[in-house]
Amino acid sequence: MTLLELNQKFSSDQQCRELLKRLRWPEGVRCPRCGADAIQLATEKQLFFCQTCVYQFSVLAGTIFNDSHLPLTIWFTAVLLLCEAKKGMSAHQLKRTIWGIDRGSYKTAWYLCHRIRAAMKEAERQMLAGTVEMDETYVGGRKRGIRRGRGGDKEIVIGIRERGGDLRFFHAEDAKSGTLAKYIKENISADVDVIVTDSFPAYKNAVGGNEHKTVNHFAGEYARYENGECVTTNTVESAFSLLKRGIIGSWHKISAKHLPAYLDEMTFRFNRRNRSDLFIDTLRHMVTADPLTFAHLTADEATAQPVA
């Protein structure tokens, strides 16, 4: 989907609603309260009515779009911009692109971006298998009065990537073996062929009985071949590089509180980077995800510390 195609196919609120209706109810409109069949009312707002529980609703009810006063054409444009921005797009840039310099509100753009990111959080994921690379990285600026060292003054991001397959990013409290083992158990199949890491000692106990190979970065080793198989963590590290370019070049400063949302956005887009239906798939997630209120999004934000 390109911007020109978007403007041609979805230039009105009605066209946007029709697409969302097909994505949300591919087998016919169902009541979001009781699940019964519903009928469409003859109104300009395209409302539906459930006779079973006497409930009137729209296609936006109970979704990420819930209670939004923005035109759906704005929503669709924002979704496309975030989908196609390989290194992400800041709320400031989104505001300038959609509303211009002197119009619109940063607060509106920021809330809009976060609601789209909330829909990119995947609840159900397949277990990773085959050759899986795992590594950790540290993001954020150095803070005064905090000890230096491995992640001492930064936020920890765990990366797991199936070679030739999906990527996972996680905001972790620490990089101890127990924490790493938890992510391995929740994301990597028990019959994985091999887990490749660097020589960080915590991985030795974390991988358990799985086949485990390492590369020693301290000795200048970044890849080697064993029986025709490349032992390296370069593919997960390339994903880390993309993440850090997004933080430094696009988002500039994010809080530790909201870091998981940015990680969800990055992995969602990365895992679908070769799909032609990325835009449609994002909208499909948006009409099935739960609403995100501004009050919930900003709760205790004053205590959150920036990571970059």
VOGU-146789 format. One line per 5 residues: number of its first residue (from 0); for each residue x, y, z of N, C-alpha, C. Coordinates in pm, 1 decimal. Atoms other than C-alpha are relative to their C-alpha. Layout:
N
NUM) X:Y:Z:X:Y:Z:X:Y:Z ~ ...
//
This chain:
308
0) 84.3:-119.2:0.0:0.0:0.0:0.0:88.1:124.5:0.0 ~ -72.7:-126.0:6.6:137.8:338.8:-100.8:-93.3:114.0:41.7 ~ 82.2:-115.0:-37.0:20.1:686.1:-1.3:-99.1:35.1:-110.0 ~ 90.0:-28.5:111.5:-126.1:738.1:-349.7:-116.4:-97.8:-2.3 ~ 106.1:100.6:-3.0:-319.4:412.2:-328.6:-93.2:23.0:117.7
5) 81.2:-27.7:-118.7:-437.3:501.4:21.6:-97.4:113.4:-26.1 ~ 84.8:-115.7:27.7:-571.6:837.3:-94.0:-109.3:-32.3:-100.2 ~ 98.6:36.8:100.9:-751.0:676.5:-385.9:-107.3:-93.8:55.6 ~ 91.5:103.0:-46.9:-909.2:382.5:-201.6:-74.3:38.1:127.7 ~ 59.4:-31.8:-130.5:-980.0:537.1:138.6:1.4:150.9:22.6
10) 2.9:-146.3:-7.0:-1050.4:904.3:81.8:-115.8:52.7:83.9 ~ 114.6:-43.0:-79.9:-1367.7:909.8:292.1:-14.6:-88.4:123.2 ~ 23.7:74.7:-122.7:-1476.9:799.1:636.9:-79.2:-127.8:-27.9 ~ 82.6:115.8:32.5:-1733.7:563.2:483.7:83.5:-114.2:-58.5 ~ -85.7:102.0:58.2:-1470.6:379.8:277.4:87.6:-66.2:107.0
15) -81.9:54.4:-109.0:-1253.2:338.8:588.0:-82.4:-93.7:87.4 ~ 85.6:82.1:-83.9:-1544.1:203.1:790.9:-35.6:-132.6:-68.0 ~ 32.7:122.9:73.1:-1632.0:-48.3:522.6:114.4:-100.5:9.4 ~ -114.9:90.0:-11.6:-1279.8:-190.6:531.0:10.3:-56.8:141.5 ~ -8.8:46.0:-138.4:-1276.6:-207.1:910.9:-109.5:-101.3:31.8
20) 109.6:95.1:-22.3:-1614.2:-383.8:907.5:35.4:-137.4:-56.7 ~ -38.1:128.6:60.7:-1481.2:-653.3:672.3:112.1:-66.9:79.5 ~ -110.3:57.1:-76.2:-1166.8:-696.5:881.2:-44.7:-51.5:135.7 ~ 44.9:38.5:-134.9:-1349.5:-715.6:1214.1:-100.0:-115.5:-4.2 ~ 104.9:103.1:8.5:-1643.1:-930.8:1102.3:-1.6:-61.4:-140.3
25) -5.2:59.2:134.9:-1541.6:-1131.6:793.4:-118.0:-91.9:-30.5 ~ 113.3:90.3:20.5:-1841.9:-1365.0:846.0:-132.8:64.6:36.7 ~ 123.0:-70.2:-34.5:-2099.4:-1097.9:925.9:11.9:70.6:133.5 ~ -10.4:-84.1:-119.5:-2149.7:-832.2:1192.7:-51.7:-74.5:122.9 ~ 36.0:64.0:-125.5:-2156.0:-970.3:1548.0:5.4:103.5:112.4
30) 4.6:-92.2:-114.2:-2242.6:-789.7:1870.2:123.7:-19.0:87.1 ~ -119.8:13.1:-84.7:-1926.0:-712.9:2072.6:-31.7:-33.8:145.1 ~ 38.3:31.5:-137.9:-2122.1:-765.1:2396.3:-40.5:-146.4:16.4 ~ 52.7:135.7:-17.8:-2306.4:-1094.1:2346.7:36.1:-95.0:-112.2 ~ -41.2:85.6:110.4:-2174.7:-1223.4:2015.0:-110.7:-38.8:-95.5
35) 112.3:33.0:87.9:-2518.5:-1243.4:1851.1:9.1:79.4:-130.5 ~ 5.8:-72.9:126.7:-2592.1:-1135.9:1494.0:-60.7:137.9:21.8 ~ 50.1:-137.0:-11.3:-2654.9:-765.0:1450.5:-39.3:50.9:-137.3 ~ 45.3:-59.5:124.9:-2825.1:-554.7:1186.6:55.1:141.6:-11.8 ~ -48.9:-136.3:21.9:-2706.0:-229.9:1028.5:-118.8:94.9:-6.1
40) 105.0:-100.3:-1.8:-2918.2:77.4:1096.2:17.0:96.0:-116.2 ~ -2.8:-94.4:111.7:-3006.6:325.8:825.5:37.5:138.3:51.9 ~ -49.4:-127.4:-52.4:-2793.8:607.3:969.2:127.2:39.8:-72.9 ~ -121.2:-48.8:64.1:-2514.2:824.3:836.5:126.2:-49.2:70.3 ~ -115.9:42.1:-78.3:-2281.2:705.6:1115.5:29.1:-150.3:-9.6
45) -19.3:143.4:19.7:-2310.2:341.0:1004.4:-1.2:-75.1:134.1 ~ 15.8:66.8:-128.0:-2437.8:212.8:1336.5:-65.1:-137.4:-18.9 ~ 57.2:134.0:1.0:-2537.0:-146.0:1415.2:-82.3:-19.1:127.2 ~ 88.0:23.2:-115.1:-2799.9:-282.2:1651.5:-15.6:-148.7:24.8 ~ 18.8:138.9:-42.1:-2817.3:-608.2:1845.8:-134.8:-10.6:70.7
50) 131.4:15.7:-60.3:-3173.8:-712.3:1920.1:4.0:-92.4:122.1 ~ -8.9:94.9:-110.4:-3058.8:-983.1:2162.2:25.3:69.4:133.1 ~ -32.4:-69.8:-125.3:-2899.9:-752.8:2422.0:-32.9:148.9:-6.6 ~ 43.9:-139.1:19.1:-3047.9:-424.8:2288.0:119.1:94.6:14.1 ~ -122.7:-79.3:-5.5:-2707.7:-268.6:2219.1:26.8:59.9:-137.1
55) -32.9:-71.6:123.5:-2622.7:-7.0:1957.6:147.9:31.6:-0.5 ~ -145.4:-16.6:4.7:-2262.8:16.7:1842.1:45.7:30.0:-142.1 ~ -62.5:-22.7:129.7:-2028.5:109.2:1559.3:116.4:-97.3:-15.9 ~ -112.8:90.2:24.4:-1738.8:-78.2:1403.0:120.4:36.8:85.8 ~ -112.2:-46.2:-81.5:-1503.8:126.0:1624.2:-14.4:-36.2:147.4
60) 26.5:25.2:-142.0:-1663.1:25.2:1956.0:85.2:-115.2:53.1 ~ -79.6:104.0:-64.1:-1432.0:-168.1:2186.8:129.4:-33.1:-69.8 ~ -126.0:22.0:71.9:-1129.2:-133.3:1959.4:99.1:110.3:36.0 ~ -99.8:-105.8:-18.8:-814.4:77.5:1951.9:-55.2:136.2:-41.8 ~ 59.8:-124.8:48.3:-1023.5:341.2:1767.4:-102.8:55.6:98.1
65) 109.0:-34.7:-90.2:-1268.3:359.6:2060.9:11.2:143.4:52.7 ~ 10.5:-137.7:-52.6:-1379.0:715.3:2157.8:94.4:99.1:-67.9 ~ -86.9:-93.8:71.9:-1149.5:875.8:1900.3:-83.8:98.9:-79.8 ~ 68.9:-103.4:76.7:-1260.7:1204.2:1746.6:74.3:33.1:-129.3 ~ -74.8:-24.0:123.2:-1003.2:1192.1:1468.3:-68.5:-67.2:-118.4
70) 54.2:65.3:120.1:-1124.8:1123.0:1113.6:76.5:-129.4:-28.8 ~ -65.9:126.8:31.2:-1051.6:767.5:1002.7:103.7:15.3:-110.0 ~ -101.5:-24.0:102.5:-861.1:906.5:705.5:133.2:38.6:63.8 ~ -121.3:-32.8:-74.8:-611.0:1050.7:955.7:58.6:-126.7:61.3 ~ -45.1:125.9:-58.6:-591.9:716.7:1134.9:70.3:-86.9:-105.0
75) -55.9:85.5:104.1:-528.3:528.5:810.9:134.7:53.0:-48.5 ~ -127.0:-59.3:42.8:-256.1:772.5:707.4:109.2:-25.3:103.2 ~ -97.2:22.7:-107.4:-83.6:741.0:1045.8:44.9:-145.1:2.6 ~ -34.3:142.6:2.3:-96.9:360.1:1029.2:97.0:-29.6:-112.3 ~ -89.5:24.9:113.2:61.6:357.6:685.9:138.5:58.3:23.4
80) -129.3:-63.0:-25.0:336.7:599.0:790.4:82.4:-80.8:98.8 ~ -72.9:79.8:-98.9:428.4:388.3:1094.7:39.5:-135.9:-55.8 ~ -31.7:130.7:59.6:414.4:64.4:896.5:120.4:7.5:-93.5 ~ -103.1:-9.5:102.8:644.8:188.7:624.7:128.7:66.3:48.5 ~ -121.5:-62.4:-54.3:897.6:365.6:850.6:88.7:-109.5:58.1
85) -83.7:112.9:-39.6:1170.7:101.3:875.5:63.1:20.5:136.6 ~ -62.4:-31.3:-128.6:1336.7:275.3:1170.9:-94.2:75.8:93.7 ~ 97.5:-64.7:-85.8:1015.1:408.1:1321.1:-18.7:147.0:-35.3 ~ 29.4:-141.9:21.2:861.3:754.8:1318.4:-41.7:61.9:132.4 ~ 32.7:-67.8:-125.3:843.7:999.4:1607.0:-136.1:67.6:-10.3
90) 127.7:-69.7:-2.8:521.9:1166.0:1715.0:13.8:140.8:-58.1 ~ -23.9:-132.8:57.2:674.5:1503.2:1622.3:-1.0:-6.2:-152.3 ~ -4.6:12.1:144.8:744.7:1384.3:1268.8:-137.4:-33.4:-56.1 ~ 135.2:33.1:44.6:397.8:1233.1:1238.1:-87.7:124.1:-1.5 ~ 77.8:-124.1:-6.6:244.2:1563.8:1346.7:33.5:91.7:-116.9
95) -41.3:-87.4:110.2:448.3:1759.8:1091.4:-48.2:-53.9:-134.1 ~ 36.4:60.4:128.4:367.8:1514.2:811.9:-150.4:7.6:-25.8 ~ 144.8:3.7:17.9:-8.0:1497.3:873.0:-64.2:137.2:13.6 ~ 66.9:-127.1:-27.6:-102.5:1835.8:1019.5:82.9:122.6:-39.2 ~ -85.0:-114.2:27.8:194.6:2058.0:936.6:61.8:56.3:125.8
100) -73.9:-57.0:-112.3:409.5:2275.1:1159.4:-91.1:72.5:98.0 ~ 79.3:-88.8:-84.1:144.1:2514.9:1289.9:-136.2:-56.8:38.4 ~ 130.9:58.0:-30.4:-152.1:2277.5:1318.0:19.6:-132.1:73.4 ~ -7.5:127.1:-70.1:-232.9:1971.4:1520.8:66.5:14.0:135.7 ~ -54.0:2.5:-135.3:-114.6:1876.6:1865.3:96.5:-116.1:15.0
105) -94.5:108.7:-25.7:190.4:1678.5:1971.0:-64.5:-106.3:87.5 ~ 67.4:93.8:-89.3:-20.3:1521.1:2246.7:-90.1:-95.0:-78.7 ~ 87.4:82.7:83.6:-271.5:1397.4:1987.5:81.3:-99.5:-82.3 ~ -84.7:87.6:81.3:3.6:1257.6:1764.6:65.7:-107.9:85.1 ~ -65.0:96.3:-90.1:177.3:1090.2:2059.1:-97.3:-109.3:41.4
110) 103.4:96.2:-39.6:-144.8:924.5:2175.7:-38.6:-88.7:-118.3 ~ 32.3:74.6:121.0:-223.5:819.6:1819.7:104.9:-108.2:-26.9 ~ -109.0:96.3:22.5:117.2:653.0:1779.4:-5.5:-114.8:99.6 ~ -0.4:104.0:-101.6:87.1:466.1:2107.4:-119.1:-94.4:-13.6 ~ 113.6:90.7:20.1:-256.8:331.8:2025.9:27.7:-96.7:-115.9
115) -37.1:90.0:109.7:-124.7:192.7:1699.3:100.0:-103.2:49.7 ~ -98.5:94.5:-56.5:171.0:38.8:1886.1:-68.6:-104.7:88.7 ~ 68.9:93.5:-88.5:-68.3:-117.8:2138.1:-62.2:-114.9:-78.8 ~ 57.9:104.3:84.1:-232.3:-308.8:1853.3:107.0:-90.9:-58.5 ~ -108.6:79.7:54.9:107.6:-434.7:1742.1:55.8:-101.1:99.7
120) -44.2:97.9:-99.6:155.2:-632.0:2062.4:-67.1:-133.3:-29.9 ~ 52.5:129.9:39.3:114.5:-995.3:1966.4:-17.7:-90.3:121.6 ~ 29.1:84.1:-116.4:-56.7:-1209.8:2229.6:39.1:-146.2:-24.7 ~ -29.6:139.4:33.0:-9.1:-1541.3:2049.7:114.4:-5.3:-100.8 ~ -115.8:12.7:88.5:325.3:-1630.4:1895.6:42.3:-145.4:-9.1
125) -52.5:134.6:15.3:467.3:-1950.2:1754.9:136.2:-10.5:68.2 ~ -130.3:23.4:-61.9:762.5:-2101.6:1937.6:107.8:0.0:-109.0 ~ -110.1:-6.2:95.2:1094.6:-2039.0:1765.8:73.9:-133.9:-3.5 ~ -65.3:130.0:14.9:1279.3:-2342.4:1629.8:116.1:12.1:-97.6 ~ -114.3:-1.0:90.2:1570.0:-2445.4:1408.7:123.5:53.6:69.3
130) -114.1:-69.2:-59.3:1878.5:-2234.7:1468.5:-47.7:133.7:54.9 ~ 49.5:-120.7:-65.5:1797.5:-1962.0:1719.7:117.2:75.7:61.4 ~ -104.0:-85.5:-57.4:2027.5:-1672.2:1808.5:-59.6:83.8:113.4 ~ 45.9:-76.4:-116.4:1999.8:-1496.1:2143.6:112.2:89.3:50.0 ~ -100.4:-95.6:-48.0:2177.4:-1190.1:2275.1:-71.0:105.4:82.8
135) 56.6:-110.5:-76.5:2127.1:-893.4:2502.1:72.6:127.3:-37.8 ~ -62.2:-129.1:26.0:2192.2:-524.8:2447.2:-51.1:98.6:102.7 ~ 30.1:-99.4:-102.8:2174.0:-210.1:2657.0:-24.7:133.3:-68.9 ~ 37.0:-125.3:65.4:1998.6:109.5:2553.4:-17.6:109.1:104.2 ~ 17.0:-113.7:-89.8:1990.1:454.8:2706.4:129.7:72.5:24.9
140) -116.7:-80.2:-32.5:2223.6:732.2:2804.9:50.4:-28.0:139.6 ~ -59.1:19.8:-132.9:2455.6:721.8:3102.7:-58.5:101.3:97.6 ~ 59.6:-86.6:-101.8:2301.5:863.5:3420.5:100.9:28.6:109.9 ~ -91.5:-39.4:-106.5:2489.0:1049.9:3690.0:-28.8:-77.9:128.0 ~ 15.0:67.9:-127.3:2551.7:867.7:4015.6:-30.8:-146.9:-10.1
145) 28.3:142.0:20.5:2487.2:523.0:3861.7:128.9:-69.5:-38.5 ~ -123.5:71.8:27.0:2762.1:263.7:3853.0:12.4:-32.9:-148.3 ~ -25.0:39.4:137.6:2921.5:188.7:3520.0:24.1:-150.6:-4.5 ~ -20.7:143.8:13.6:2958.4:-161.9:3384.9:-100.6:-58.0:-96.2 ~ 87.6:67.2:95.3:2760.8:-420.0:3190.0:-145.7:28.4:34.5
150) 140.1:-33.8:-20.0:2416.5:-258.2:3177.6:-31.0:71.0:129.5 ~ 24.0:-58.8:-130.3:2464.0:-83.9:3510.6:-83.4:126.1:-5.2 ~ 72.0:-126.0:7.5:2320.1:248.3:3391.7:-94.6:4.1:-120.0 ~ 84.0:3.7:119.0:2103.6:133.1:3099.4:-113.9:-99.5:16.9 ~ 109.3:96.9:3.1:1787.7:-60.1:3017.7:43.0:-120.4:-83.5
155) -42.2:123.7:65.1:1833.6:-422.6:2913.5:-107.1:-47.3:-97.7 ~ 88.6:56.0:101.6:1679.4:-557.0:2593.6:53.9:-136.9:-40.6 ~ -35.0:135.1:41.8:1684.5:-930.7:2525.5:-51.8:-20.3:-142.0 ~ 39.7:27.9:137.1:1677.3:-1031.4:2159.3:11.8:-148.6:-30.4 ~ -0.5:140.3:43.0:1586.1:-1377.3:2026.6:-48.3:-2.7:-144.7
160) 38.0:3.9:141.0:1577.8:-1446.3:1654.7:23.1:-138.1:-59.5 ~ -12.7:125.1:74.3:1509.3:-1763.8:1463.0:64.6:32.1:-134.1 ~ -69.1:-29.0:125.1:1749.1:-1772.2:1171.2:-93.2:-28.7:-117.7 ~ 95.3:11.0:109.9:1534.0:-1708.7:866.4:-144.8:12.1:43.8 ~ 135.6:-7.7:-53.3:1231.8:-1657.1:1091.7:-23.9:126.2:80.4
165) 46.3:-116.2:-75.5:1079.4:-1427.1:1351.4:101.2:49.6:102.5 ~ -81.6:-68.9:-99.0:1236.2:-1184.2:1595.8:-84.6:29.4:123.1 ~ 65.0:-40.6:-124.6:1149.1:-1119.6:1961.4:92.3:97.5:73.5 ~ -70.0:-92.7:-88.4:1253.4:-820.5:2175.1:-72.8:4.6:133.3 ~ 59.7:-8.9:-132.1:1196.6:-802.4:2550.6:77.3:99.6:85.8
170) -60.8:-90.2:-97.0:1261.5:-530.1:2807.6:15.2:-78.7:129.2 ~ -26.0:86.9:-114.8:1425.0:-727.1:3091.2:50.9:79.1:119.3 ~ -49.0:-63.2:-122.1:1497.1:-635.1:3452.2:148.5:-23.8:19.5 ~ -141.1:32.5:-13.5:1835.6:-808.1:3442.0:36.5:-103.5:-105.1 ~ -47.2:100.1:95.2:2046.7:-1048.4:3238.2:56.7:-120.6:74.0
175) -43.2:116.7:-75.2:2084.3:-1321.2:3499.8:-48.9:-127.2:-68.6 ~ 32.3:125.4:67.1:2064.4:-1685.7:3398.7:-146.7:-38.1:17.9 ~ 140.0:33.0:-23.1:1719.0:-1728.7:3556.5:-92.4:78.9:-90.8 ~ 79.9:-84.6:88.9:1576.7:-1438.0:3357.1:12.3:-47.0:-144.1 ~ -21.7:48.3:136.5:1734.3:-1561.9:3034.1:-70.8:-133.5:-22.0
180) 65.6:130.5:10.9:1603.1:-1914.4:3101.4:-150.7:15.6:-16.2 ~ 143.9:-25.5:10.8:1250.4:-1773.9:3141.9:-37.7:35.7:-143.3 ~ 29.8:-38.8:137.9:1259.8:-1611.1:2798.0:20.8:-116.0:-97.0 ~ -23.6:117.7:83.9:1403.3:-1928.0:2644.6:-118.2:-95.7:8.8 ~ 110.8:92.6:-19.6:1126.9:-2141.3:2794.2:-127.7:49.5:-65.9
185) 124.9:-56.7:51.2:850.6:-1904.8:2681.5:1.0:22.2:-150.6 ~ -6.3:-37.9:141.4:975.8:-1845.4:2326.8:69.7:-99.5:-91.2 ~ -76.6:92.7:83.4:1200.8:-2127.9:2207.2:-51.9:-141.6:20.6 ~ 52.4:135.6:-4.1:1073.7:-2474.5:2121.3:96.9:-95.0:70.8 ~ -82.6:97.2:-72.9:1197.8:-2766.8:2331.9:84.9:-84.1:-93.7
190) -77.2:78.4:95.8:1317.7:-2942.9:2015.0:80.1:88.7:-96.3 ~ -82.8:-89.8:80.3:1520.3:-2646.7:1886.8:130.5:-69.3:-38.9 ~ -123.7:64.1:45.4:1823.5:-2753.2:1683.2:120.1:47.9:81.0 ~ -113.6:-55.7:-72.6:2073.5:-2518.8:1845.7:-30.7:144.0:39.5 ~ 8.8:-139.0:-43.8:2082.2:-2194.9:2045.5:140.8:57.9:-4.3
195) -130.6:-63.4:15.9:2369.1:-1963.7:1952.2:1.4:130.4:78.6 ~ -14.4:-121.7:-79.5:2485.2:-1694.6:2195.6:145.4:44.8:-3.8 ~ -139.9:-36.3:-20.9:2799.7:-1501.4:2278.8:48.6:-73.5:124.8 ~ -60.2:74.4:-110.3:3026.6:-1614.9:2562.7:-37.9:52.9:137.9 ~ 48.1:-50.0:-129.5:2835.9:-1428.8:2837.9:-34.3:-120.4:88.3
200) 13.3:121.1:-82.3:2850.2:-1683.1:3127.8:-142.8:-38.9:36.0 ~ 136.7:30.2:-43.7:2479.6:-1655.9:3219.2:-73.3:-92.0:-97.1 ~ 68.9:83.5:98.0:2377.3:-1831.2:2897.4:25.0:-149.3:23.1 ~ -36.4:141.2:-16.9:2552.0:-2156.5:2996.2:-105.8:-74.8:79.0 ~ 104.6:62.9:-80.1:2295.3:-2235.9:3266.0:-138.9:26.2:-56.6
205) 132.7:-37.9:48.7:2006.7:-2059.8:3093.3:-52.4:-93.9:-108.0 ~ 45.5:82.8:112.0:1995.4:-2284.5:2785.9:-37.7:-140.5:45.2 ~ 36.3:131.7:-50.7:1959.0:-2596.6:3002.4:58.5:-112.3:-83.6 ~ -47.0:114.8:77.2:1978.2:-2920.1:2804.1:-0.6:20.3:-149.1 ~ 1.7:-26.6:143.5:1944.0:-2754.9:2464.1:141.7:3.5:-56.5
210) -128.2:-13.0:69.3:2225.9:-2772.5:2210.1:40.9:147.4:1.5 ~ -43.3:-138.2:-20.7:2434.7:-2460.4:2272.5:137.0:22.3:-61.3 ~ -128.1:-37.9:57.5:2711.4:-2298.1:2070.9:22.8:149.1:24.9 ~ -31.8:-139.2:-31.9:2892.1:-1972.5:2143.6:106.5:55.4:-92.7 ~ -108.6:-71.9:67.2:3109.5:-1713.3:1974.5:63.9:91.2:103.8
215) -73.7:-77.2:-100.5:3376.5:-1535.9:2175.6:35.4:137.0:-56.5 ~ -24.1:-134.8:49.9:3354.1:-1166.9:2098.5:125.5:62.5:61.6 ~ -117.4:-56.0:-66.0:3627.5:-1085.2:2350.2:129.4:-41.0:-70.8 ~ -117.4:47.1:74.4:3870.1:-1287.0:2137.8:-4.4:43.8:-146.5 ~ 11.4:-48.7:136.8:3759.9:-1108.1:1820.7:-70.7:-96.9:-93.1
220) 71.3:98.1:82.6:3547.1:-1400.3:1700.4:-146.0:41.7:-13.2 ~ 138.3:-38.8:24.5:3215.7:-1309.0:1539.4:-75.6:-102.3:-85.2 ~ 63.7:105.8:78.6:3149.0:-1606.4:1311.5:102.5:-108.0:-29.6 ~ -83.9:111.9:42.3:3287.0:-1950.1:1239.2:-91.0:-108.0:-57.9 ~ 78.3:105.6:63.7:3176.9:-2254.0:1044.0:31.0:-134.7:63.4
225) -12.9:135.6:-52.1:3114.4:-2598.4:1191.0:-91.5:-90.6:-81.0 ~ 75.7:93.9:83.2:3008.1:-2876.4:952.5:-93.5:73.6:-96.8 ~ 77.9:-77.1:96.7:2888.8:-2617.3:703.4:-101.4:94.5:61.3 ~ 94.9:-86.9:-69.8:2681.1:-2433.7:966.6:73.6:119.4:58.6 ~ -62.8:-121.4:-52.1:2763.4:-2073.3:1055.7:-42.7:23.1:144.0
230) 26.1:-29.9:-141.1:2793.8:-2014.8:1429.1:24.2:149.4:19.6 ~ -10.1:-145.4:-11.8:2720.1:-1644.6:1478.3:-126.2:55.6:64.0 ~ 117.0:-72.3:-50.6:2488.8:-1399.0:1649.6:-23.4:126.2:-81.9 ~ 5.7:-121.5:82.2:2515.3:-1148.7:1365.7:-142.5:37.4:-40.9 ~ 133.4:-35.5:46.4:2150.7:-1175.2:1259.0:-83.3:67.1:109.8
235) 72.3:-68.1:-107.3:2007.4:-1087.0:1600.7:66.0:134.4:29.3 ~ -68.2:-127.1:-23.3:2272.2:-817.3:1637.1:-35.6:102.8:-107.5 ~ 43.1:-93.6:104.0:2164.3:-665.8:1304.3:-136.4:58.8:35.2 ~ 129.1:-51.4:-45.6:1813.2:-636.1:1451.4:19.9:101.9:112.2 ~ -33.9:-98.1:-104.1:1962.6:-461.7:1756.3:45.5:131.9:-63.0
240) -49.9:-119.8:67.2:2137.0:-221.4:1519.9:-115.0:83.2:-54.9 ~ 116.9:-70.5:52.6:1805.4:-135.5:1355.4:-76.8:68.1:113.1 ~ 68.8:-57.8:-115.5:1646.3:-80.0:1697.3:70.3:126.2:48.6 ~ -74.4:-115.1:-52.0:1922.3:156.7:1809.6:-1.3:116.5:-98.2 ~ 12.9:-108.8:97.1:1906.2:352.8:1484.2:-137.6:65.6:12.1
245) 132.2:-57.3:-22.2:1535.2:394.1:1554.0:-2.8:90.4:122.0 ~ -2.3:-79.8:-122.9:1599.8:520.6:1907.2:78.4:128.6:-20.4 ~ -86.8:-117.2:16.1:1881.9:755.1:1810.2:-48.5:92.1:-112.0 ~ 30.7:-80.7:117.7:1760.8:869.1:1468.9:-144.2:41.6:-16.1 ~ 142.0:-30.2:20.2:1380.1:865.1:1492.5:-69.4:42.5:128.4
250) 74.6:-27.8:-123.0:1239.6:850.7:1844.3:77.5:93.8:92.6 ~ -89.4:-88.9:-75.7:1540.4:1027.8:2009.1:-2.7:-21.8:151.5 ~ 6.5:19.1:-144.8:1414.4:988.5:2365.3:-128.6:-74.4:33.9 ~ 116.3:76.5:-44.1:1183.3:722.5:2510.5:18.5:-36.7:146.6 ~ -8.6:33.4:-141.2:1101.2:635.5:2870.2:8.9:-150.6:18.0
255) -7.8:142.8:-31.5:1173.4:302.2:3032.8:-139.2:-60.4:6.6 ~ 137.2:49.5:-9.7:799.8:270.6:3095.1:-54.8:-39.5:-136.0 ~ 57.9:25.2:131.7:713.6:286.3:2724.9:92.4:-78.6:-93.1 ~ -92.5:76.4:82.8:1018.1:97.6:2595.2:-62.6:-127.7:-56.2 ~ 60.4:121.2:57.1:819.1:-231.6:2560.8:-90.0:27.7:-120.5
260) 87.9:-32.0:112.6:571.6:-58.4:2326.9:80.2:23.0:-127.4 ~ -85.6:-21.9:116.5:851.4:53.5:2095.5:62.4:-130.8:-48.1 ~ -52.9:130.9:37.3:998.5:-297.2:2103.9:-105.6:-81.2:-74.4 ~ 109.0:69.2:68.7:658.0:-439.2:2006.5:-16.5:52.0:-142.1 ~ 13.0:-58.3:133.6:635.3:-196.8:1715.2:111.5:-48.2:-91.7
265) -114.1:38.2:81.9:984.0:-280.9:1592.0:-8.3:-146.2:-43.3 ~ 6.7:142.0:35.5:935.2:-658.6:1605.9:-119.1:-29.4:-90.9 ~ 118.0:19.2:84.4:585.0:-641.4:1453.4:32.6:36.3:-144.7 ~ -32.7:-44.8:135.2:712.6:-446.2:1156.1:111.3:-85.6:-60.8 ~ -113.2:78.6:49.6:1035.9:-646.5:1127.0:-46.6:-137.7:-48.5
270) 45.5:133.8:34.8:857.0:-983.4:1120.1:-92.6:-1.6:-120.7 ~ 88.8:-10.0:116.5:626.3:-858.1:843.0:60.4:84.4:-111.4 ~ -64.7:-93.4:91.9:880.5:-661.3:644.8:-13.6:-39.5:-146.5 ~ 11.5:45.2:138.6:834.8:-873.9:331.6:-144.1:-28.2:-40.8 ~ 140.7:26.1:30.4:456.5:-892.2:344.2:-63.3:119.7:-69.4
275) 65.0:-107.8:75.0:255.5:-692.7:93.7:-125.4:51.1:71.3 ~ 121.9:-39.0:-70.5:-43.9:-679.7:332.9:29.0:56.0:138.7 ~ -37.9:-52.3:-131.4:140.4:-514.7:622.9:-100.5:102.6:50.6 ~ 96.1:-104.3:-39.7:-98.3:-216.8:627.8:-133.1:-61.3:41.0 ~ 127.8:63.8:-29.3:-412.1:-433.0:616.5:9.2:-85.2:126.1
280) -17.2:85.0:-117.9:-273.7:-672.7:875.5:4.7:83.7:128.1 ~ -3.9:-89.2:-116.8:-204.4:-381.9:1112.9:-140.0:46.2:36.7 ~ 138.1:-39.7:-26.1:-562.7:-259.3:1076.9:-79.6:-116.0:59.5 ~ 69.3:117.6:-53.4:-684.2:-613.6:1143.1:28.8:-17.0:149.6 ~ -34.4:5.6:-141.9:-497.0:-612.0:1473.3:-65.6:114.1:77.9
285) 56.0:-115.5:-68.7:-636.4:-268.2:1556.7:-148.1:-16.2:30.9 ~ 142.9:18.3:-26.4:-1001.7:-377.6:1531.8:-26.3:-120.8:89.8 ~ 16.5:112.4:-92.7:-939.3:-681.9:1752.1:69.7:24.9:133.6 ~ -69.8:-32.8:-124.6:-716.9:-519.4:2018.0:-91.6:78.8:93.6 ~ 79.2:-73.0:-100.0:-860.5:-376.2:2340.2:31.6:149.2:-5.2
290) -23.8:-145.4:-2.9:-898.2:2.9:2380.8:115.6:36.9:92.5 ~ -106.1:-53.8:-84.9:-613.4:205.0:2529.6:-35.4:144.1:33.1 ~ 37.8:-135.2:-39.8:-717.2:511.5:2729.0:124.8:84.1:26.1 ~ -111.6:-90.8:-25.2:-496.9:817.4:2767.8:40.2:-4.0:147.4 ~ -29.2:6.4:-144.0:-526.8:791.8:3148.2:85.9:-122.0:32.5
295) -79.4:120.9:-25.2:-392.1:436.5:3144.9:139.9:14.7:-58.3 ~ -129.0:-15.0:67.4:-115.5:526.2:2902.7:94.9:90.0:77.9 ~ -83.9:-99.1:-68.5:9.3:817.7:3113.8:8.1:-22.2:150.7 ~ -2.7:25.3:-144.0:-37.9:664.8:3460.4:142.7:-14.4:49.9 ~ -132.5:2.8:-63.3:270.4:724.5:3678.1:111.8:35.6:-97.3
300) -103.6:-34.9:97.6:453.2:864.0:3377.2:103.1:94.9:59.0 ~ -93.5:-96.8:-58.0:611.3:1134.4:3593.6:120.4:-66.1:62.0 ~ -109.4:70.4:-63.6:826.4:872.0:3762.0:85.2:-79.1:-99.0 ~ -74.7:76.3:99.9:942.3:708.7:3438.6:125.3:74.5:-43.2 ~ -126.3:-61.7:39.9:1305.2:774.5:3342.4:29.5:-24.3:-147.7
305) -32.0:20.0:141.3:1414.5:832.6:2982.1:117.0:-96.2:-15.1 ~ -108.6:95.0:24.6:1638.8:562.8:2834.5:93.4:49.8:-109.8 ~ -87.7:-51.6:105.9:1781.7:766.7:2550.7:-30.8:146.5:-24.4
//
